[in-house]
């Protein structure tokens, strides 16, 4: 095939050369097959059970220095946002050179500007250059992005507030699923309220009200309202008044198209301080601070603790009647006029309570706690080395790879979750005292059950494990360490039985969205006005949705099952649930109850198939606190040479495969 002449980049030249070589190798193999040679051999360079050696973990990607332009824009500095507002991972130019979804050049430019956080002044400068050859393009970036210019900002609760609106923010999502909604249907709304510091050198805070519909699928939360001020709102009732007033109207019903619908509050997801603020109750570190039971609390060693037996549970009725007066602050709470259970619909958030609370506390105790439980520095360094050696084996679905325990103060919530569910059980084996390790495994196993939709039938068993963990935790580390986050583990299983798996009411999606919101505010002047304008641009822009299944990295080197028709072979497949690759970290899956190693991805007239091999040895990873095969967690070794095929839709679950002795520990991707 003749290519257009012209300058070719080095990366393009390498890609073309690689494709030409693969095609030539494929042709040679085809010719050899025609000469009655049987079987098609796999190129060992494509994949092996140990594709990436542990030593490669030390080769980290170099940091990219971002150069910004200062003081030369209408709306703020260029922000190094990388596709924050695109759903999914996007595609590169080489994968899709002609984008048929965007109907015009202006749509393409608007999509690019919003996806990469291009400032208005930079976009306007680009349009002025393009206008000479494309006179139909607008001259101003604000015109192209349909930037909102008229909006109402109120002064309330000691700061400024703008109400975007519940129905206005959810209109796009409701329209998308309008045909599937029944007449008179009630849509459940989950909201999150939390504070966000905007600048390191200022006390200015942003308090957005974020929302998700739980009745229909939503990829990202929407902003319903936002408060901005020098400190948190002075009054929760005043702060939430516009939200509550609109919610009352939507509870009564509204007309959307040709259907009458309702919206009711499903759950309110907050961390402990924010939950106490909006409920007008005592803080979590106060006497009577537990918002799930009547435990009075006990002050020990300069901290509020909750040791001892279980206490009677709080109920929605007892809360409204203020049976425990010492739990409440004076005055009515903001939600008194809407349909919401003040106990049942304000669940504990496991991101803050478990990941940032209990798991972080455990690690800090092992690293900096009393000498009776503190680990020697040499052991800590060896543990850190083992963690970092796992970096190449972590799937692409994880936002961060494991890093040293010496950087614990910089760990994020996703890293603590990763440690609790995946890397911790494997890494800690052999380093911790047996009793301490078993105590950790009680927590890890119980949370694994509660976070997985497949194991909700084990919620009662998980609840018993968490109660045992809290009791043993007090015996190992002292009852003065049973603080609010540790104690509230005994209530977590009840929340799951009421609302579903932990991820259905966790703060993880909201915390991720808060980071994106923060990047929209580019300078300290008028932050709320900036947020309103930027969000109006996001709403007006046609962002591209990913396809259901995307196949990438075509190759010709096999392996394939003998006698199976093949139209094309690929090294990568992306779908909504996960990414399949032929490289370490992304090639281990459950097929039925067997852990399998993906060797190839092929497409033929019947569909898309995964070529895989099974392991000759598969056994449970642990037997305490129960047999891990009930959670499909196995130790596997010795991959067989027999190739099998399965439709990609039959891949049951992606696994995190971590090196362990002479094999791997395969843990299904739970979150």
N, C-alpha and C positions, 0 to 999 in steps of 0.2 A: 504493500500500500504506500503510495507516494504521500509524503507529508509536506506541508507548506514550509518553504524556506524562510529563514529568519533567525534571529538570535534565540538560542535554546539555553535554558538555565541548566546548571549542573545537576540539580535534582531531577529535572525532566529527562535529561540524558541518561542518568542512571536508571530511571524507571523504564524508559524505552528499551534500554539494553537488557534489563532483567526480563521484561516481557518477551523480547525476541529470543533470548536464550531459553526461556521456559517453553515457548512455542516450538523451538527447534528440538528440545529434549522430548517434548510430547510427540513430535513427528517421528523421531528416532524410535521411541518405544512402540508407536503404532506400527512402524515398519517391521520391528522385531516380532510383534505379535502376529503379523501376517505371515511370518516365516515359521509359524507353529510353535513359537515360544509361549509357554503358559504362564499366567499370573502377571501381576503388575506390582513391582516392588516399591516400597515407600522410600523416599529419600530421607535418610536418617537426620539430615540437617533440618528438616521441617519440624520434627517434634520427637522428643523422647520423654521418658518419665522424669528425667532430671534435666530439662532443657536449660534452665538457668541455675548455675551453681550458687550456693550460698554466698560465696565470696563476692559475687557481683552486687550484693546489697550495698557494698561500700561505695559504688560508683553512682553518686547522686547526680541529678540533673542540675546544670549550672543555673544560678538565678539570673533572671532577665531584668535588666535595669530599664525602667520606664522613664522616658524623658518627657516632661510636661511643659506646655506653654503657659506662661503666667501673664495675668493682667492684660489679656487681649481678647476678651469675649464679652458678649452681652449677658450671658446667663451663668458663667462660671468656667472653670478650667476643664480641659480634656480629662476624662476619667478612664482609667485603664480597665474598663468593664469588658469581659470577654463573653459575649452571647448570654448575658445574665437573664435576659427576658425571652430567650428562645426556649421552647419546650424541647427537651432532649439534648443530644450532643451535637446536632447540626451536621453538615457535610462540608467537605473541602471542595475547592474549585475543581480539582482533578477528578472528583467523584461525580460531580454534576455540573457540567459546563453550561448547560442551557436550562435555566429555571423557568419551567412553563407555568408554575403556580403564580408568580408575580406577573401581572398583566402589562405593566408598563415600566419604563425607566424610572419614573418618579416613585413608583411603589418599591422598586429595587433600592433606590437611594434612601428612601424613608426607612425601609426595613434595616438596611445597613447602619444607618445613623442611630436608631434605637437599640439595635442589638449590641453595638460596640460603644455606646455611651458617648457619641460624638457631640461636642458642644454646638450650640446654635451659631456662634461666630465662625467656627470651623466649617460647619455645613453651609452657611451663607457664602463663605469664601469659595467653596467648591462649586456652588450653584452659579456664582458669578463667572467662573471659568467655563462651565458647561453651557451657559446661556448663549454664548456666541454661536455654537453649533446646534443647540437644542433650545430654540426660542420659546417652546411651549412650557419649559420648566419654570416654576416660580423663581423669583430672584431672592427671596428671603426664606431662611430655613424654617421660620415659624409658620409660614404659609404652607410649606410642604408637609410639615408634621402636624398641622392643624392644632397648634398650641392654644390652649385655653387662655383667654385674655380677661374674661369677666368671671369673678368668683367671690363668694362671701366668706370673710374671715371674722369670727366673733371673738370678743374678749370674754373669757370665762375661766373660772377656777384658777386665777392667778397667771394666766397665759393666753395664748391664741388657740382657737379651735376652728376646724373646717369639717363639715359633715358631707362626705361624698354620697352617702345614702346607701341603705341596704339593697333596695330593689334596683337602683341605678347601677350599683357595682356588680350585681348578680345577673343583670339583664342578659348579657351575652351567653352565660352558661345556661340559663333557663330557656333561652331561645334555641340553643343547640339541642336540648332534650325535650322540647315542647311536645313533639309528636308522641313521646313515650309516657307523658304525664297524664294521669287520669283526672277526670273532672272532679273537683273538690279535694284534690290531693293536698296533703300537708307536707311541706318540705322542711327538713330539720336543718337548723343553722348552728354550726359550731363557731364560737368566737375565741379569740385570744387577745389578751390585754397585757402589755408589758412595756417597761420603759427602756429607752435606747439613748445612751449618751452620744451626741453627734460629733463633738470635737474634744480633743485632749486638753486644750487650753481654755475651755469654757465649761460652765455648768449647764449649758442649754441641753434640754432633754426633749425627745420626741416620744409621745405615747400614742401609738396607732391602735385602732381597733381593727383587727384582722378577722376575716370570716371565710368559712368553707361550708358548702352544702354537703351534708353527709348522705343525702338521699340519692344524689347522682354523682358520678365521678368528676372530680375537679383536680387538676394537676397542681395548681398553685392557689394560695389564698388571695383574697382581694382586700383592698383597704376600704373600710366602711366609714371611718372617721379618724381624725388625727389631732392631737393636742401638742403644742410646742410651747415651752416656757423655761424659765431659769431653774425650776425644780418640778417635782411631780405635782399633779393637780391638787389644789388645796381642798377640793371637795369631790369625792367620787360621784355623789348624786348629781352635782352640776355638770361634771365632765361627761357623764353618760346620759344626760337628759334627752338630747336629740335622738340618740340611738334607741332609748327606751320608748320615746313617743312614737317613733316610726314603727318599732316592733309591735306596739299595741295595735296600730292600724293594720299591719300585715297579718296579725293573729286573727283579726276579724274577717279577713278575706280580701282578695283583690282580683281584678280581671286582667288576665294576661292572654292577649289574642282572643280566642274563642272559648277560653277555659277560666273557671274560677278556681283559684289556688289560695293556699295559706302558707305562711312561714312562721314557725315556732322555734324557740330557742331549744337546742338539743343538749349542748354542753358548753361550759365556759372553762377553757384551758388556760391556767396561769401558774406561775411559780408561787411558792408559799407567801412571800411578801405581797405580791400583787393580788393574790386571792384574798388575803386578809384585808387589803385596802378596799377592794370593790365590794366585799361582803360586810364591811364595817365590823370586823371581829378582832380579837386579840392576835398579836403576832405569834409566829410559830415558836419564838424563844421566850414566851411569857407563860406564866401559870395559866392553866386552862387553854393552852394554845393549840392543842390537837383539834383539828376541825372534823374529825371522824368519830371520836369517842369522848367520853367524859373523864379521861385521865387528867388529874389535876396538875401533874408535873412535879418534879422534885429538883431543887437547886443543889447541885453537887459540883465541887471543884471549879467554881466560876462559870458554870454553864447550866442551862435548863435541860434536865434529863427526864426520861419517861420509863423507868424500870418497873419491874413487878408484873403482876398478872393483868389479864385483859379487863377492860372496864366496859360498862354499857355503851351501846352505839348511839350516836346522835341520829336523829331522823329529821325529815323535812318539817314535820309537825312540831317537834320539840324546838327546832330552830325558830320557827315563826312565832311560837309561844314564848320564846326566850326563857326556856326552863332553866338553863344554866346562865344566869345573868352575868356571871363573871367572864363569860366567853365573848360578850357583846360590848361594843361601844354604844354610846348614847345616840339615839335617833334612828329613823328607819333606814333600811338599806336601799340602794338604787333600784333594785329589781322587784320591789314590792307590788308593782302594778302589772307585772307580766307573768305568764305561766312558766314557772321554773322552780325546780326543787333545789333549795339552797344547800342541801347536803348531797343529794343523789346526782345532781347535774353539775356539780363543781368537783370533778374527779382530781385525784392526785396525778401529777405529771411526772412520768418516770424519767424524762430527760434530766430535769433538775433534781428530783429526789434521789433517784438511783444512780444515774451516771455521774452527774456533777456532785452529788451528795455522798452516797455510800461508797461507791467504787473509788472515788478520789480520796475519801477518808481512809479507806483500807490501805491504799498505796502510800499515803503520807505517813500512816502509822508504821508501816514496814520500813520506810526510809528515814523517818525523823522522830518516831515515837519513843516510848520508854525503852531502856536498854533490854528489858526482858523480852521484847517482841521486835526490836529493831534488827534489821538484817545488816551484816558486815558490808563494808564498802566494796570488798572484792566480789562478794556474791551479787551485789547490785550491779556492778559492772558486767559480770558474766550474764546476768539476766538481760541487761540492756543489749549486749552483743547478740544474744539469742533472738531478742525482739527484732533487732535491725536485720538479722539474717533472714527474717520472714518477709521482708519488704517485697522481693520479687514474686512472692506467692500470693499476694493479696489481689483479689479481683478488681477490675476496673470500676465496679459499682461503688467502691469505697472512695470517699472524698479525700482521705488522707491515708498514708501508709504508716506502719509502726515506726516510732522513733524512741530514742533513749529515755530511760527513766530519769536521767539527769535533767531532762527538759520537761518534767512533769508539770511545773508551774505554767507552762505554755500549752499544755494539752487542751483540746477542745472536747465538747460533749461527744462528738462522733468517735473520737479516739478512745474515750473511756468505754463507750458502748462496744467498740471493736475489741478492746481488751477483755471486757466481761464475757462476751458471747463467743469469741473466736480464739484470739491469741493467748489470753490469760490461762485458760485450762491447759493448754499445751506447754506454754513457756514455764509456768510455775511448777510443773511436775518435776520433782528432784531437787528443787531449791527450797521450798517452804517446809516447815515442820508439818508432820502428817496431820495433826489436829487443825492447824491453820489452813492447810490445803483443803481438807474436807469441809471446813467451814466456808471457804470461798466457793467450793463446788456446790454447796447447798444454794447459795445465792445465784451462781451462774446457771445452774440447771433449772431453778424455779423461774428465773426471768426468761430463759430460753423457751420454756413452756408457755408463758403468758404473752410473749411477743409474737408467737407463731399462730396464725389462724388455724393451722392444721391440728393443733394440740389443745384447743380450748376445753376439750373434755377432761383434761388433766388439771383444770384450774384449782379444784379442791386439794388435790395432791400438792400442787405448787404452793398453795396457801399454808399447808402444814410444814413444808420445807422452809418457808420464809419465817414462820414462827420459831422453828428450831434454830434457824440462823441467828435470829435476834437473841434467843436465850444463850446459845453457845458463844455469840459475839461478846455478851456481857461477861461470861466466864473467862474468855481468853484475854480480853482487853480491858475489862473493868466495867461495872455498871454505870460509871460516870461518863462512859463513851456512848451510851444509848441515848443519843440526842434525837431530835424530831425526825430527821430523815431516816435514821436507822429504825426507830420505833414504828413509823408509819408503813414499813414493809408489811406489817401484819394485816393491813387493810387493803393491800394492793390486789389480792386475788378477788375480793368482793367487787372492786371496780371493774375488773375484767369480766366477771360474770354479768355485770350490769350493762357494760358498754361495748364489749368485744375486746379484741387483742389490744395490747398496750399501744401499738402504733396508731390505732384508730382514735386515740385521744391524747397523743403526746405533743409536745411543743416543737418537735424537730422540723416539721414543714414551716412553721411560723418563724422559728429562729433563722432558718435559711432565708426566708423572705425578708426579714428585718435587715439582713446584710445587704440585700439588693436595694432595699429602700434607702439605706444609708449612702450608697454609692450615687443615688440620684441627686443628693444634696451636695453641691460642688463648692460652695463658699458660705461663710457664716452669716451674711446679710440675708434676711428674710427667708429662712429655711423652709417655713411652711408654704410660702408662695411658690418656692422652687419645686417642692414636692407636688403641689397641685398641678403645675404646668407639665412637669415630667410625666406624671401619671396620665394626664390627658393625651400626651403624645403616644404613650404605650397603648392606650385604649384605641386610638385612631389608626394605628399602624397595623397592616396585615402581616402578622408574623406567620411563618411557614410551619405547619405541623409535620412531624416526621411520619414517614410511611409505617405501616404495621410491621413489615419486615424489610430490612435493608441488607442487601448482600454486597460485600466489599472485598477488595484484594483478590481479584481473579488470578488463578494460577493453573498450571498444567502438570504438576508433579505427583498427583495422587496422595495417598493410596486410595483405591476404590475396590469395591467387592466385585470379584470376577463374575461376569455375566450381567452386571447391572448397567442399565443405560445411563449415560452421562451427557448432558448438554453443556454444563459448565461446572467448574470447581472454584470454591472461594475459601479464603482464609479467615473471613470474619462475617458474622451475621448479627445484626442488631434488631431487637424487638422491644416491645414496651416493658417486658419483665426483666430482661437481662441481655448481655452481650456474650456471644460465643466466639472464641478465637482458638487458633491452633497453637497458642503459646502458653507457657506456664502462668498459672493464675486464673486463666479464663477457659480452661479446657476440661474441667472435671465436673461431671453431672451425675445426677441420679436418673437411671432408667429403670422403672419399676422399683425394686428394692436393692438394686445393684449399683455400686459406684463405678462409673465408666470414664474412660479417657477418650476425648474427642480427637480423632485423627484427621478428619477432612469434612468439608461441607460441600455437598453436590446438589445440583439442580437438574432435574430431568422433566419429561413430559407429565409425570405424576405429581410433582411437587418438589419440596426442598427436604433433603435428607442429611442426617449426621452419620458419618462413618466412625465407629468407635470400637474399642476393645475393653474387655472386662479384666478385673484383677483376680488372680488365682487364689489369693488369700484376703479374706474380709472378716473382721472380728470387732466386737464392741471396744470402744476406746476406754470406757470406765464402767464400773459396776456400782459405785457409790456416788450419789445417794440412790440411784437405781440403774438398771442396765441401759446403756446409752443407745442400744440398737432400737429401742422404742422411740427414740428421737432421730433415727437414721444417721447417727454419728458413729463412724467406723474408723478403724485402722486398716489401711489397705496396703498391699505390696505385691510385687511380681505381676506386672501387666502381661496378659497373654498375647500371642501373635495372631489369634483368630480375629478376623475383621467381621463386624456385624453392621447393619444399617437400621436406622429408625427415623421416622418422620420427626422433624424438629418440634412439631406440636406435641409429641409424646415425651419430650424431655421433661421429666417431672420437676426437677429442682437443680439449680446451680449450686455447686459446693465450693467452700473455701478449703483448699487442700494445703495443709501446712506440714513441713518435714518433721518427722518424728522417728527417731532411731533409724531403722533401715527401710522405712516406708513413709506413709503420709497419714495424717488424721484428716478425714473428710467430714466437714461440718456443713449441712445445708444452709444456704443463705436465708436467714430468718427475717431480717428487717426489710 
